[in-house]
Amino acid sequence: MSDEAAETPEAPAGEAAAPEFPAVPPPEPTGDPRVDAAVAGLAELGARPVAEHVEV
């Protein structure tokens, strides 16, 4: 066992760690409600781990 500090720095208390990837802006409307509804469903994938993404 070592008394040395951990190799990876921790975020100071009260500060949230920066997200790994920046937020993606919502897509622009296409004018076709069916397409807009389908594309809107893809926004849910951003918060899921890659292993939970739907396979295409």
C-alpha positions, 0 to 999 in steps of 0.5 A: 500500500502506498501513501502517495496521492492517486494518479488521477486527480479528483474534481474539487468538492462542489464542482461537477466534472466536465461532461466527456462530450459537449451537448449537441444542439437539437436538430432543425425541423424538417417540415415533415412531422414524421421525420421530426418525430423519428429524429427527436427519438434519437436525442435520447441516445445521448444520455445512454451508454453506447452499449445501450444504443439501438443497433442499426 
